[in-house]
Amino acid sequence: MLPEVLRVSADSKPKAVAGALAAVFRVRGSVELQAVGAGAVNQAVKAIAIARGFVAPNGVDLVAVPAFTKIEIEGEERTAIKFLVTAR
Amino acid sequence: MLPEVLRVSADSKPKAVAGALAAVFRVRGSVELQAVGAGAVNQAVKAIAIARGFVAPNGVDLVAVPAFTKIEIEGEERTAIKFLVTAR
């Protein structure tokens, strides 16, 4: 089963995340990316831009809705950015 | 005349950028944000999330399309991220 939420870190490779994003999107019709910190948010944004190119030949126009969310990391509450990625 | 493109830096205040974004959106119906570097991209994403709340009471559901773009800074070409922000 493909995950609904893809966690992105500052070390994530945007092209690899884009591939996972496109794969989950094709199965589920939407994907959520989660990122904590500027480096991770930057990689997530690049991944979305790249994934748009992966699915565009199939007539899919991906858009992102960014939002704040709270997640727990090692017992501490952190503010994360989540991106809900869907087709327009 | 309001600018079509808002440049966001790592030092930009997300809430201030969100206010400018909402103001330009109300006049033009779309806005482009440009950011160079992870810190700037992060502030731009936060600004979009906040701006969604500013316009949502008017029935507007803002979405973002991230893309790569080249811009010139002090004579050098840099890769920037642009966000085209429109209503869904």
Backbone of each chain as nested JSON, in Angstrom:
{
  "chains": [
    {"id": "A", "residues": [
      {"number": 1, "name": "MET", "atoms": {"N": [0.857, -1.211, 0.0], "CA": [0.0, 0.0, 0.0], "C": [0.88, 1.244, 0.0]}},
      {"number": 2, "name": "LEU", "atoms": {"N": [0.602, 2.152, -0.918], "CA": [1.383, 3.389, -0.976], "C": [0.98, 4.324, 0.169]}},
      {"number": 3, "name": "PRO", "atoms": {"N": [1.948, 5.06, 0.705], "CA": [1.63, 5.965, 1.817], "C": [0.817, 7.169, 1.321]}},
      {"number": 4, "name": "GLU", "atoms": {"N": [-0.01, 7.7, 2.211], "CA": [-0.769, 8.906, 1.854], "C": [0.067, 10.158, 2.059]}},
      {"number": 5, "name": "VAL", "atoms": {"N": [0.993, 10.067, 3.041], "CA": [1.798, 11.235, 3.383], "C": [3.259, 10.928, 3.098]}},
      {"number": 6, "name": "LEU", "atoms": {"N": [3.909, 11.783, 2.336], "CA": [5.338, 11.646, 2.074], "C": [6.08, 12.658, 2.933]}},
      {"number": 7, "name": "ARG", "atoms": {"N": [6.979, 12.16, 3.769], "CA": [7.785, 13.062, 4.593], "C": [9.014, 13.456, 3.799]}},
      {"number": 8, "name": "VAL", "atoms": {"N": [9.283, 14.739, 3.718], "CA": [10.416, 15.262, 2.961], "C": [11.399, 15.893, 3.937]}},
      {"number": 9, "name": "SER", "atoms": {"N": [12.686, 15.591, 3.766], "CA": [13.705, 16.206, 4.621], "C": [14.613, 17.077, 3.763]}},
      {"number": 10, "name": "ALA", "atoms": {"N": [15.493, 17.809, 4.431], "CA": [16.427, 18.679, 3.72], "C": [17.391, 17.875, 2.851]}},
      {"number": 11, "name": "ASP", "atoms": {"N": [17.56, 16.585, 3.205], "CA": [18.462, 15.708, 2.448], "C": [17.749, 14.946, 1.332]}},
      {"number": 12, "name": "SER", "atoms": {"N": [16.43, 15.048, 1.254], "CA": [15.684, 14.328, 0.216], "C": [16.095, 14.827, -1.161]}},
      {"number": 13, "name": "LYS", "atoms": {"N": [16.14, 13.909, -2.116], "CA": [16.43, 14.276, -3.5], "C": [15.107, 14.644, -4.172]}},
      {"number": 14, "name": "PRO", "atoms": {"N": [14.993, 15.889, -4.659], "CA": [13.723, 16.334, -5.237], "C": [13.201, 15.422, -6.34]}},
      {"number": 15, "name": "LYS", "atoms": {"N": [14.098, 14.902, -7.179], "CA": [13.635, 14.058, -8.279], "C": [13.054, 12.734, -7.757]}},
      {"number": 16, "name": "ALA", "atoms": {"N": [13.669, 12.19, -6.694], "CA": [13.161, 10.944, -6.111], "C": [11.81, 11.183, -5.44]}},
      {"number": 17, "name": "VAL", "atoms": {"N": [11.698, 12.312, -4.733], "CA": [10.414, 12.639, -4.094], "C": [9.349, 12.857, -5.172]}},
      {"number": 18, "name": "ALA", "atoms": {"N": [9.748, 13.507, -6.267], "CA": [8.803, 13.757, -7.373], "C": [8.284, 12.438, -7.948]}},
      {"number": 19, "name": "GLY", "atoms": {"N": [9.168, 11.442, -8.071], "CA": [8.761, 10.142, -8.585], "C": [7.757, 9.465, -7.652]}},
      {"number": 20, "name": "ALA", "atoms": {"N": [8.04, 9.541, -6.345], "CA": [7.122, 8.959, -5.359], "C": [5.79, 9.704, -5.372]}},
      {"number": 21, "name": "LEU", "atoms": {"N": [5.882, 11.022, -5.458], "CA": [4.674, 11.858, -5.496], "C": [3.78, 11.46, -6.683]}},
      {"number": 22, "name": "ALA", "atoms": {"N": [4.391, 11.348, -7.852], "CA": [3.629, 11.004, -9.06], "C": [3.012, 9.61, -8.931]}},
      {"number": 23, "name": "ALA", "atoms": {"N": [3.783, 8.664, -8.33], "CA": [3.283, 7.289, -8.163], "C": [2.07, 7.263, -7.238]}},
      {"number": 24, "name": "VAL", "atoms": {"N": [2.169, 7.961, -6.108], "CA": [1.042, 7.994, -5.163], "C": [-0.143, 8.719, -5.795]}},
      {"number": 25, "name": "PHE", "atoms": {"N": [0.137, 9.814, -6.48], "CA": [-0.952, 10.571, -7.122], "C": [-1.723, 9.694, -8.099]}},
      {"number": 26, "name": "ARG", "atoms": {"N": [-0.997, 8.894, -8.884], "CA": [-1.665, 8.073, -9.907], "C": [-2.615, 7.057, -9.278]}},
      {"number": 27, "name": "VAL", "atoms": {"N": [-2.248, 6.572, -8.076], "CA": [-3.087, 5.577, -7.39], "C": [-4.233, 6.243, -6.625]}},
      {"number": 28, "name": "ARG", "atoms": {"N": [-3.91, 7.324, -5.909], "CA": [-4.861, 7.897, -4.96], "C": [-5.558, 9.162, -5.466]}},
      {"number": 29, "name": "GLY", "atoms": {"N": [-4.97, 9.834, -6.44], "CA": [-5.583, 11.075, -6.932], "C": [-5.204, 12.31, -6.142]}},
      {"number": 30, "name": "SER", "atoms": {"N": [-4.458, 12.13, -5.04], "CA": [-3.916, 13.263, -4.287], "C": [-2.779, 12.761, -3.413]}},
      {"number": 31, "name": "VAL", "atoms": {"N": [-1.928, 13.665, -2.996], "CA": [-0.783, 13.318, -2.153], "C": [-0.57, 14.427, -1.151]}},
      {"number": 32, "name": "GLU", "atoms": {"N": [-0.131, 14.07, 0.048], "CA": [0.292, 15.089, 1.005], "C": [1.788, 14.961, 1.243]}},
      {"number": 33, "name": "LEU", "atoms": {"N": [2.495, 16.101, 1.152], "CA": [3.91, 16.141, 1.523], "C": [4.024, 16.874, 2.85]}},
      {"number": 34, "name": "GLN", "atoms": {"N": [4.901, 16.385, 3.718], "CA": [5.162, 17.085, 4.979], "C": [6.628, 17.441, 5.061]}},
      {"number": 35, "name": "ALA", "atoms": {"N": [6.911, 18.666, 5.529], "CA": [8.292, 19.129, 5.625], "C": [8.463, 19.971, 6.879]}},
      {"number": 36, "name": "VAL", "atoms": {"N": [9.558, 19.746, 7.586], "CA": [9.881, 20.554, 8.764], "C": [11.185, 21.287, 8.502]}},
      {"number": 37, "name": "GLY", "atoms": {"N": [11.153, 22.611, 8.512], "CA": [12.353, 23.414, 8.308], "C": [12.49, 23.869, 6.867]}},
      {"number": 38, "name": "ALA", "atoms": {"N": [13.236, 24.965, 6.703], "CA": [13.352, 25.619, 5.396], "C": [13.956, 24.696, 4.335]}},
      {"number": 39, "name": "GLY", "atoms": {"N": [14.976, 23.92, 4.723], "CA": [15.628, 23.042, 3.747], "C": [14.674, 21.985, 3.23]}},
      {"number": 40, "name": "ALA", "atoms": {"N": [13.863, 21.444, 4.131], "CA": [12.898, 20.409, 3.747], "C": [11.772, 21.001, 2.897]}},
      {"number": 41, "name": "VAL", "atoms": {"N": [11.315, 22.185, 3.278], "CA": [10.248, 22.848, 2.505], "C": [10.742, 23.124, 1.085]}},
      {"number": 42, "name": "ASN", "atoms": {"N": [11.982, 23.569, 0.98], "CA": [12.569, 23.863, -0.335], "C": [12.61, 22.608, -1.212]}},
      {"number": 43, "name": "GLN", "atoms": {"N": [13.023, 21.478, -0.626], "CA": [13.079, 20.229, -1.41], "C": [11.674, 19.775, -1.808]}},
      {"number": 44, "name": "ALA", "atoms": {"N": [10.709, 19.972, -0.931], "CA": [9.323, 19.584, -1.236], "C": [8.787, 20.406, -2.412]}},
      {"number": 45, "name": "VAL", "atoms": {"N": [9.086, 21.699, -2.393], "CA": [8.604, 22.588, -3.468], "C": [9.235, 22.197, -4.805]}},
      {"number": 46, "name": "LYS", "atoms": {"N": [10.536, 21.904, -4.783], "CA": [11.205, 21.459, -6.019], "C": [10.582, 20.154, -6.513]}},
      {"number": 47, "name": "ALA", "atoms": {"N": [10.293, 19.242, -5.581], "CA": [9.7, 17.952, -5.953], "C": [8.35, 18.154, -6.641]}},
      {"number": 48, "name": "ILE", "atoms": {"N": [7.563, 19.091, -6.134], "CA": [6.246, 19.347, -6.735], "C": [6.418, 19.906, -8.148]}},
      {"number": 49, "name": "ALA", "atoms": {"N": [7.368, 20.839, -8.301], "CA": [7.619, 21.424, -9.633], "C": [8.034, 20.325, -10.623]}},
      {"number": 50, "name": "ILE", "atoms": {"N": [8.9, 19.409, -10.177], "CA": [9.367, 18.324, -11.053], "C": [8.22, 17.344, -11.347]}},
      {"number": 51, "name": "ALA", "atoms": {"N": [7.441, 17.013, -10.325], "CA": [6.332, 16.059, -10.496], "C": [5.288, 16.594, -11.477]}},
      {"number": 52, "name": "ARG", "atoms": {"N": [5.113, 17.912, -11.519], "CA": [4.184, 18.505, -12.497], "C": [4.571, 18.069, -13.913]}},
      {"number": 53, "name": "GLY", "atoms": {"N": [5.877, 18.03, -14.165], "CA": [6.352, 17.613, -15.483], "C": [6.144, 16.13, -15.746]}},
      {"number": 54, "name": "PHE", "atoms": {"N": [6.169, 15.317, -14.674], "CA": [5.97, 13.864, -14.834], "C": [4.533, 13.546, -15.248]}},
      {"number": 55, "name": "VAL", "atoms": {"N": [3.576, 14.298, -14.721], "CA": [2.166, 13.946, -14.967], "C": [1.512, 14.826, -16.049]}},
      {"number": 56, "name": "ALA", "atoms": {"N": [2.144, 15.939, -16.39], "CA": [1.569, 16.86, -17.384], "C": [1.27, 16.174, -18.724]}},
      {"number": 57, "name": "PRO", "atoms": {"N": [2.151, 15.236, -19.205], "CA": [1.848, 14.566, -20.478], "C": [0.548, 13.763, -20.431]}},
      {"number": 58, "name": "ASN", "atoms": {"N": [0.065, 13.436, -19.222], "CA": [-1.214, 12.741, -19.089], "C": [-2.368, 13.713, -18.893]}},
      {"number": 59, "name": "GLY", "atoms": {"N": [-2.1, 14.998, -19.156], "CA": [-3.178, 15.991, -19.071], "C": [-3.506, 16.405, -17.653]}},
      {"number": 60, "name": "VAL", "atoms": {"N": [-2.588, 16.101, -16.719], "CA": [-2.825, 16.441, -15.313], "C": [-2.066, 17.722, -14.96]}},
      {"number": 61, "name": "ASP", "atoms": {"N": [-2.793, 18.682, -14.402], "CA": [-2.214, 19.962, -13.988], "C": [-2.193, 19.99, -12.458]}},
      {"number": 62, "name": "LEU", "atoms": {"N": [-1.04, 19.6, -11.875], "CA": [-0.946, 19.522, -10.408], "C": [-0.863, 20.906, -9.782]}},
      {"number": 63, "name": "VAL", "atoms": {"N": [-1.603, 21.096, -8.696], "CA": [-1.498, 22.32, -7.909], "C": [-1.262, 21.938, -6.449]}},
      {"number": 64, "name": "ALA", "atoms": {"N": [-0.698, 22.89, -5.697], "CA": [-0.375, 22.624, -4.298], "C": [-1.094, 23.613, -3.392]}},
      {"number": 65, "name": "VAL", "atoms": {"N": [-1.599, 23.098, -2.299], "CA": [-2.173, 23.939, -1.247], "C": [-1.29, 23.792, -0.014]}},
      {"number": 66, "name": "PRO", "atoms": {"N": [-0.51, 24.842, 0.334], "CA": [0.336, 24.755, 1.523], "C": [-0.449, 25.131, 2.773]}},
      {"number": 67, "name": "ALA", "atoms": {"N": [-0.134, 24.492, 3.88], "CA": [-0.803, 24.79, 5.15], "C": [0.135, 24.453, 6.296]}},
      {"number": 68, "name": "PHE", "atoms": {"N": [-0.125, 25.06, 7.446], "CA": [0.638, 24.741, 8.658], "C": [0.014, 23.525, 9.33]}},
      {"number": 69, "name": "THR", "atoms": {"N": [0.87, 22.733, 9.957], "CA": [0.357, 21.592, 10.72], "C": [1.316, 21.323, 11.862]}},
      {"number": 70, "name": "LYS", "atoms": {"N": [0.827, 20.626, 12.895], "CA": [1.693, 20.261, 14.03], "C": [2.023, 18.784, 13.916]}},
      {"number": 71, "name": "ILE", "atoms": {"N": [3.294, 18.456, 14.067], "CA": [3.653, 17.043, 14.117], "C": [4.564, 16.81, 15.317]}},
      {"number": 72, "name": "GLU", "atoms": {"N": [4.613, 15.568, 15.765], "CA": [5.442, 15.25, 16.92], "C": [6.73, 14.578, 16.459]}},
      {"number": 73, "name": "ILE", "atoms": {"N": [7.868, 15.124, 16.857], "CA": [9.168, 14.536, 16.536], "C": [9.908, 14.298, 17.834]}},
      {"number": 74, "name": "GLU", "atoms": {"N": [10.198, 13.037, 18.099], "CA": [10.882, 12.648, 19.343], "C": [10.227, 13.279, 20.571]}},
      {"number": 75, "name": "GLY", "atoms": {"N": [8.898, 13.192, 20.622], "CA": [8.165, 13.669, 21.793], "C": [7.921, 15.166, 21.838]}},
      {"number": 76, "name": "GLU", "atoms": {"N": [8.501, 15.91, 20.869], "CA": [8.309, 17.368, 20.875], "C": [7.411, 17.793, 19.731]}},
      {"number": 77, "name": "GLU", "atoms": {"N": [6.546, 18.756, 20.021], "CA": [5.65, 19.256, 18.992], "C": [6.389, 20.27, 18.117]}},
      {"number": 78, "name": "ARG", "atoms": {"N": [6.332, 20.042, 16.809], "CA": [6.99, 20.956, 15.864], "C": [5.962, 21.441, 14.858]}},
      {"number": 79, "name": "THR", "atoms": {"N": [6.175, 22.634, 14.36], "CA": [5.318, 23.129, 13.287], "C": [5.898, 22.684, 11.96]}},
      {"number": 80, "name": "ALA", "atoms": {"N": [5.081, 22.014, 11.185], "CA": [5.497, 21.55, 9.864], "C": [4.676, 22.272, 8.805]}},
      {"number": 81, "name": "ILE", "atoms": {"N": [5.17, 22.198, 7.593], "CA": [4.384, 22.656, 6.447], "C": [3.89, 21.406, 5.73]}},
      {"number": 82, "name": "LYS", "atoms": {"N": [2.607, 21.376, 5.445], "CA": [2.115, 20.286, 4.601], "C": [1.627, 20.874, 3.284]}},
      {"number": 83, "name": "PHE", "atoms": {"N": [1.807, 20.102, 2.241], "CA": [1.35, 20.484, 0.905], "C": [0.347, 19.438, 0.456]}},
      {"number": 84, "name": "LEU", "atoms": {"N": [-0.868, 19.863, 0.237], "CA": [-1.835, 18.942, -0.362], "C": [-1.749, 19.133, -1.876]}},
      {"number": 85, "name": "VAL", "atoms": {"N": [-1.355, 18.082, -2.57], "CA": [-1.138, 18.159, -4.012], "C": [-2.265, 17.413, -4.717]}},
      {"number": 86, "name": "THR", "atoms": {"N": [-2.975, 18.139, -5.564], "CA": [-4.115, 17.557, -6.289], "C": [-4.077, 18.034, -7.736]}},
      {"number": 87, "name": "ALA", "atoms": {"N": [-4.959, 17.483, -8.548], "CA": [-5.069, 17.951, -9.929], "C": [-6.053, 19.104, -9.986]}},
      {"number": 88, "name": "ARG", "atoms": {"N": [-5.784, 20.072, -10.865], "CA": [-6.726, 21.182, -11.055], "C": [-7.758, 20.725, -12.07]}}
    ]},
    {"id": "B", "residues": [
      {"number": 1, "name": "MET", "atoms": {"N": [0.346, 51.512, -9.271], "CA": [0.095, 50.205, -9.885], "C": [0.745, 49.132, -9.022]}},
      {"number": 2, "name": "LEU", "atoms": {"N": [-0.012, 48.106, -8.699], "CA": [0.535, 47.009, -7.899], "C": [1.454, 46.136, -8.754]}},
      {"number": 3, "name": "PRO", "atoms": {"N": [2.512, 45.621, -8.168], "CA": [3.441, 44.776, -8.933], "C": [2.812, 43.427, -9.253]}},
      {"number": 4, "name": "GLU", "atoms": {"N": [3.214, 42.838, -10.362], "CA": [2.726, 41.498, -10.706], "C": [3.53, 40.423, -9.992]}},
      {"number": 5, "name": "VAL", "atoms": {"N": [4.805, 40.75, -9.762], "CA": [5.699, 39.77, -9.153], "C": [6.158, 40.286, -7.792]}},
      {"number": 6, "name": "LEU", "atoms": {"N": [5.991, 39.478, -6.767], "CA": [6.479, 39.828, -5.435], "C": [7.753, 39.034, -5.171]}},
      {"number": 7, "name": "ARG", "atoms": {"N": [8.837, 39.736, -4.895], "CA": [10.093, 39.053, -4.572], "C": [10.11, 38.802, -3.075]}},
      {"number": 8, "name": "VAL", "atoms": {"N": [10.406, 37.573, -2.7], "CA": [10.421, 37.186, -1.292], "C": [11.852, 36.819, -0.919]}},
      {"number": 9, "name": "SER", "atoms": {"N": [12.312, 37.304, 0.229], "CA": [13.663, 36.94, 0.688], "C": [13.547, 36.146, 1.987]}},
      {"number": 10, "name": "ALA", "atoms": {"N": [14.684, 35.634, 2.436], "CA": [14.705, 34.856, 3.686], "C": [14.332, 35.738, 4.883]}},
      {"number": 11, "name": "ASP", "atoms": {"N": [14.508, 37.066, 4.724], "CA": [14.184, 38.003, 5.806], "C": [12.759, 38.529, 5.724]}},
      {"number": 12, "name": "SER", "atoms": {"N": [12.038, 38.197, 4.663], "CA": [10.668, 38.689, 4.523], "C": [9.793, 38.144, 5.65]}},
      {"number": 13, "name": "LYS", "atoms": {"N": [8.865, 38.978, 6.111], "CA": [7.899, 38.534, 7.126], "C": [6.726, 37.893, 6.397]}},
      {"number": 14, "name": "PRO", "atoms": {"N": [6.466, 36.609, 6.662], "CA": [5.397, 35.915, 5.94], "C": [4.049, 36.637, 5.992]}},
      {"number": 15, "name": "LYS", "atoms": {"N": [3.718, 37.218, 7.155], "CA": [2.413, 37.869, 7.274], "C": [2.342, 39.115, 6.387]}},
      {"number": 16, "name": "ALA", "atoms": {"N": [3.453, 39.846, 6.294], "CA": [3.488, 41.039, 5.44], "C": [3.396, 40.648, 3.969]}},
      {"number": 17, "name": "VAL", "atoms": {"N": [4.119, 39.587, 3.602], "CA": [4.051, 39.111, 2.214], "C": [2.629, 38.626, 1.905]}},
      {"number": 18, "name": "ALA", "atoms": {"N": [2.021, 37.958, 2.886], "CA": [0.653, 37.467, 2.696], "C": [-0.312, 38.624, 2.445]}},
      {"number": 19, "name": "GLY", "atoms": {"N": [-0.122, 39.741, 3.167], "CA": [-0.975, 40.91, 2.969], "C": [-0.816, 41.48, 1.572]}},
      {"number": 20, "name": "ALA", "atoms": {"N": [0.426, 41.575, 1.125], "CA": [0.703, 42.084, -0.224], "C": [0.133, 41.136, -1.279]}},
      {"number": 21, "name": "LEU", "atoms": {"N": [0.315, 39.843, -1.036], "CA": [-0.193, 38.819, -1.961], "C": [-1.717, 38.959, -2.115]}},
      {"number": 22, "name": "ALA", "atoms": {"N": [-2.409, 39.076, -0.985], "CA": [-3.875, 39.176, -1.023], "C": [-4.299, 40.459, -1.741]}},
      {"number": 23, "name": "ALA", "atoms": {"N": [-3.557, 41.553, -1.497], "CA": [-3.903, 42.837, -2.125], "C": [-3.745, 42.76, -3.64]}},
      {"number": 24, "name": "VAL", "atoms": {"N": [-2.631, 42.19, -4.086], "CA": [-2.405, 42.062, -5.529], "C": [-3.432, 41.104, -6.141]}},
      {"number": 25, "name": "PHE", "atoms": {"N": [-3.687, 40.009, -5.436], "CA": [-4.657, 39.035, -5.947], "C": [-6.025, 39.682, -6.15]}},
      {"number": 26, "name": "ARG", "atoms": {"N": [-6.443, 40.518, -5.203], "CA": [-7.781, 41.119, -5.296], "C": [-7.898, 42.013, -6.521]}},
      {"number": 27, "name": "VAL", "atoms": {"N": [-6.793, 42.657, -6.904], "CA": [-6.807, 43.56, -8.064], "C": [-6.625, 42.782, -9.366]}},
      {"number": 28, "name": "ARG", "atoms": {"N": [-5.687, 41.839, -9.37], "CA": [-5.269, 41.196, -10.627], "C": [-5.854, 39.799, -10.84]}},
      {"number": 29, "name": "GLY", "atoms": {"N": [-6.264, 39.155, -9.773], "CA": [-6.796, 37.788, -9.903], "C": [-5.742, 36.704, -9.88]}},
      {"number": 30, "name": "SER", "atoms": {"N": [-4.459, 37.106, -9.86], "CA": [-3.363, 36.156, -9.696], "C": [-2.126, 36.918, -9.242]}},
      {"number": 31, "name": "VAL", "atoms": {"N": [-1.184, 36.194, -8.68], "CA": [0.06, 36.808, -8.197], "C": [1.188, 35.833, -8.437]}},
      {"number": 32, "name": "GLU", "atoms": {"N": [2.374, 36.372, -8.742], "CA": [3.559, 35.525, -8.795], "C": [4.501, 35.92, -7.671]}},
      {"number": 33, "name": "LEU", "atoms": {"N": [4.974, 34.902, -6.924], "CA": [6.02, 35.124, -5.925], "C": [7.307, 34.544, -6.463]}},
      {"number": 34, "name": "GLN", "atoms": {"N": [8.409, 35.236, -6.229], "CA": [9.722, 34.715, -6.632], "C": [10.606, 34.603, -5.406]}},
      {"number": 35, "name": "ALA", "atoms": {"N": [11.33, 33.495, -5.295], "CA": [12.203, 33.278, -4.147], "C": [13.477, 32.586, -4.593]}},
      {"number": 36, "name": "VAL", "atoms": {"N": [14.619, 33.057, -4.072], "CA": [15.908, 32.425, -4.349], "C": [16.47, 31.89, -3.04]}},
      {"number": 37, "name": "GLY", "atoms": {"N": [16.675, 30.588, -2.961], "CA": [17.25, 29.983, -1.754], "C": [16.178, 29.416, -0.838]}},
      {"number": 38, "name": "ALA", "atoms": {"N": [16.608, 28.446, -0.011], "CA": [15.666, 27.707, 0.835], "C": [14.933, 28.617, 1.826]}},
      {"number": 39, "name": "GLY", "atoms": {"N": [15.655, 29.571, 2.409], "CA": [15.032, 30.459, 3.396], "C": [13.925, 31.291, 2.773]}},
      {"number": 40, "name": "ALA", "atoms": {"N": [14.179, 31.765, 1.559], "CA": [13.194, 32.588, 0.85], "C": [11.995, 31.748, 0.409]}},
      {"number": 41, "name": "VAL", "atoms": {"N": [12.276, 30.539, -0.077], "CA": [11.192, 29.645, -0.506], "C": [10.284, 29.332, 0.687]}},
      {"number": 42, "name": "ASN", "atoms": {"N": [10.904, 29.087, 1.836], "CA": [10.141, 28.783, 3.053], "C": [9.22, 29.94, 3.439]}},
      {"number": 43, "name": "GLN", "atoms": {"N": [9.745, 31.174, 3.381], "CA": [8.91, 32.331, 3.735], "C": [7.78, 32.515, 2.72]}},
      {"number": 44, "name": "ALA", "atoms": {"N": [8.063, 32.243, 1.449], "CA": [7.036, 32.374, 0.41], "C": [5.902, 31.37, 0.649]}},
      {"number": 45, "name": "VAL", "atoms": {"N": [6.276, 30.142, 1.01], "CA": [5.265, 29.098, 1.261], "C": [4.397, 29.476, 2.465]}},
      {"number": 46, "name": "LYS", "atoms": {"N": [5.045, 29.968, 3.531], "CA": [4.28, 30.406, 4.708], "C": [3.325, 31.534, 4.322]}},
      {"number": 47, "name": "ALA", "atoms": {"N": [3.817, 32.469, 3.503], "CA": [2.985, 33.611, 3.082], "C": [1.748, 33.126, 2.325]}},
      {"number": 48, "name": "ILE", "atoms": {"N": [1.92, 32.122, 1.476], "CA": [0.774, 31.605, 0.709], "C": [-0.236, 30.951, 1.653]}},
      {"number": 49, "name": "ALA", "atoms": {"N": [0.279, 30.184, 2.622], "CA": [-0.622, 29.532, 3.595], "C": [-1.425, 30.581, 4.367]}},
      {"number": 50, "name": "ILE", "atoms": {"N": [-0.741, 31.676, 4.775], "CA": [-1.417, 32.733, 5.539], "C": [-2.416, 33.481, 4.65]}},
      {"number": 51, "name": "ALA", "atoms": {"N": [-2.009, 33.767, 3.417], "CA": [-2.887, 34.508, 2.497], "C": [-4.164, 33.735, 2.185]}},
      {"number": 52, "name": "ARG", "atoms": {"N": [-4.061, 32.395, 2.179], "CA": [-5.267, 31.585, 1.975], "C": [-6.335, 31.946, 3.007]}},
      {"number": 53, "name": "GLY", "atoms": {"N": [-5.881, 32.19, 4.245], "CA": [-6.812, 32.57, 5.308], "C": [-7.381, 33.969, 5.123]}},
      {"number": 54, "name": "PHE", "atoms": {"N": [-6.603, 34.857, 4.502], "CA": [-7.07, 36.232, 4.28], "C": [-8.199, 36.277, 3.256]}},
      {"number": 55, "name": "VAL", "atoms": {"N": [-8.135, 35.423, 2.24], "CA": [-9.12, 35.505, 1.154], "C": [-10.224, 34.451, 1.255]}},
      {"number": 56, "name": "ALA", "atoms": {"N": [-10.003, 33.43, 2.085], "CA": [-10.998, 32.35, 2.217], "C": [-12.384, 32.865, 2.615]}},
      {"number": 57, "name": "PRO", "atoms": {"N": [-12.487, 33.876, 3.518], "CA": [-13.819, 34.37, 3.877], "C": [-14.584, 34.955, 2.684]}},
      {"number": 58, "name": "ASN", "atoms": {"N": [-13.872, 35.297, 1.627], "CA": [-14.524, 35.791, 0.405], "C": [-14.798, 34.654, -0.584]}},
      {"number": 59, "name": "GLY", "atoms": {"N": [-14.662, 33.432, -0.105], "CA": [-14.991, 32.284, -0.953], "C": [-13.906, 31.948, -1.949]}},
      {"number": 60, "name": "VAL", "atoms": {"N": [-12.683, 32.48, -1.707], "CA": [-11.568, 32.227, -2.627], "C": [-10.683, 31.118, -2.063]}},
      {"number": 61, "name": "ASP", "atoms": {"N": [-10.419, 30.114, -2.883], "CA": [-9.574, 28.983, -2.498], "C": [-8.272, 29.095, -3.295]}},
      {"number": 62, "name": "LEU", "atoms": {"N": [-7.257, 29.705, -2.669], "CA": [-5.989, 29.939, -3.378], "C": [-5.198, 28.64, -3.513]}},
      {"number": 63, "name": "VAL", "atoms": {"N": [-4.614, 28.438, -4.692], "CA": [-3.7, 27.324, -4.907], "C": [-2.408, 27.861, -5.521]}},
      {"number": 64, "name": "ALA", "atoms": {"N": [-1.337, 27.102, -5.364], "CA": [-0.03, 27.53, -5.852], "C": [0.529, 26.528, -6.858]}},
      {"number": 65, "name": "VAL", "atoms": {"N": [1.108, 27.042, -7.905], "CA": [1.832, 26.222, -8.882], "C": [3.303, 26.625, -8.806]}},
      {"number": 66, "name": "PRO", "atoms": {"N": [4.165, 25.755, -8.233], "CA": [5.589, 26.077, -8.166], "C": [6.307, 25.685, -9.455]}},
      {"number": 67, "name": "ALA", "atoms": {"N": [7.294, 26.48, -9.814], "CA": [8.064, 26.204, -11.03], "C": [9.461, 26.784, -10.88]}},
      {"number": 68, "name": "PHE", "atoms": {"N": [10.385, 26.251, -11.656], "CA": [11.749, 26.794, -11.687], "C": [11.812, 27.943, -12.681]}},
      {"number": 69, "name": "THR", "atoms": {"N": [12.625, 28.934, -12.369], "CA": [12.817, 30.035, -13.307], "C": [14.232, 30.577, -13.127]}},
      {"number": 70, "name": "LYS", "atoms": {"N": [14.746, 31.263, -14.146], "CA": [16.079, 31.861, -14.046], "C": [15.91, 33.355, -13.833]}},
      {"number": 71, "name": "ILE", "atoms": {"N": [16.641, 33.903, -12.883], "CA": [16.637, 35.352, -12.739], "C": [18.073, 35.832, -12.62]}},
      {"number": 72, "name": "GLU", "atoms": {"N": [18.272, 37.12, -12.932], "CA": [19.613, 37.676, -12.874], "C": [19.762, 38.499, -11.604]}},
      {"number": 73, "name": "ILE", "atoms": {"N": [20.786, 38.175, -10.815], "CA": [21.08, 38.936, -9.599], "C": [22.519, 39.418, -9.686]}},
      {"number": 74, "name": "GLU", "atoms": {"N": [22.689, 40.726, -9.697], "CA": [24.018, 41.338, -9.815], "C": [24.83, 40.726, -10.96]}},
      {"number": 75, "name": "GLY", "atoms": {"N": [24.164, 40.592, -12.102], "CA": [24.847, 40.128, -13.305], "C": [25.021, 38.62, -13.403]}},
      {"number": 76, "name": "GLU", "atoms": {"N": [24.651, 37.894, -12.328], "CA": [24.783, 36.428, -12.36], "C": [23.419, 35.762, -12.465]}},
      {"number": 77, "name": "GLU", "atoms": {"N": [23.373, 34.699, -13.267], "CA": [22.12, 33.971, -13.419], "C": [21.929, 33.016, -12.249]}},
      {"number": 78, "name": "ARG", "atoms": {"N": [20.768, 33.091, -11.629], "CA": [20.453, 32.208, -10.499], "C": [19.154, 31.476, -10.783]}},
      {"number": 79, "name": "THR", "atoms": {"N": [19.047, 30.289, -10.25], "CA": [17.786, 29.556, -10.357], "C": [16.89, 29.975, -9.204]}},
      {"number": 80, "name": "ALA", "atoms": {"N": [15.718, 30.44, -9.539], "CA": [14.741, 30.835, -8.535], "C": [13.545, 29.905, -8.595]}},
      {"number": 81, "name": "ILE", "atoms": {"N": [12.775, 29.932, -7.538], "CA": [11.47, 29.256, -7.557], "C": [10.411, 30.333, -7.703]}},
      {"number": 82, "name": "LYS", "atoms": {"N": [9.498, 30.123, -8.645], "CA": [8.348, 31.028, -8.696], "C": [7.094, 30.249, -8.352]}},
      {"number": 83, "name": "PHE", "atoms": {"N": [6.188, 30.946, -7.719], "CA": [4.884, 30.382, -7.356], "C": [3.819, 31.216, -8.053]}},
      {"number": 84, "name": "LEU", "atoms": {"N": [3.069, 30.579, -8.927], "CA": [1.925, 31.275, -9.509], "C": [0.727, 30.957, -8.606]}},
      {"number": 85, "name": "VAL", "atoms": {"N": [0.18, 32.0, -8.006], "CA": [-0.912, 31.832, -7.047], "C": [-2.208, 32.312, -7.695]}},
      {"number": 86, "name": "THR", "atoms": {"N": [-3.158, 31.404, -7.782], "CA": [-4.446, 31.726, -8.403], "C": [-5.571, 31.125, -7.564]}},
      {"number": 87, "name": "ALA", "atoms": {"N": [-6.809, 31.465, -7.916], "CA": [-7.952, 30.855, -7.242], "C": [-8.316, 29.55, -7.929]}},
      {"number": 88, "name": "ARG", "atoms": {"N": [-8.746, 28.568, -7.143], "CA": [-9.219, 27.313, -7.738], "C": [-10.674, 27.507, -8.102]}}
    ]}
  ]
}
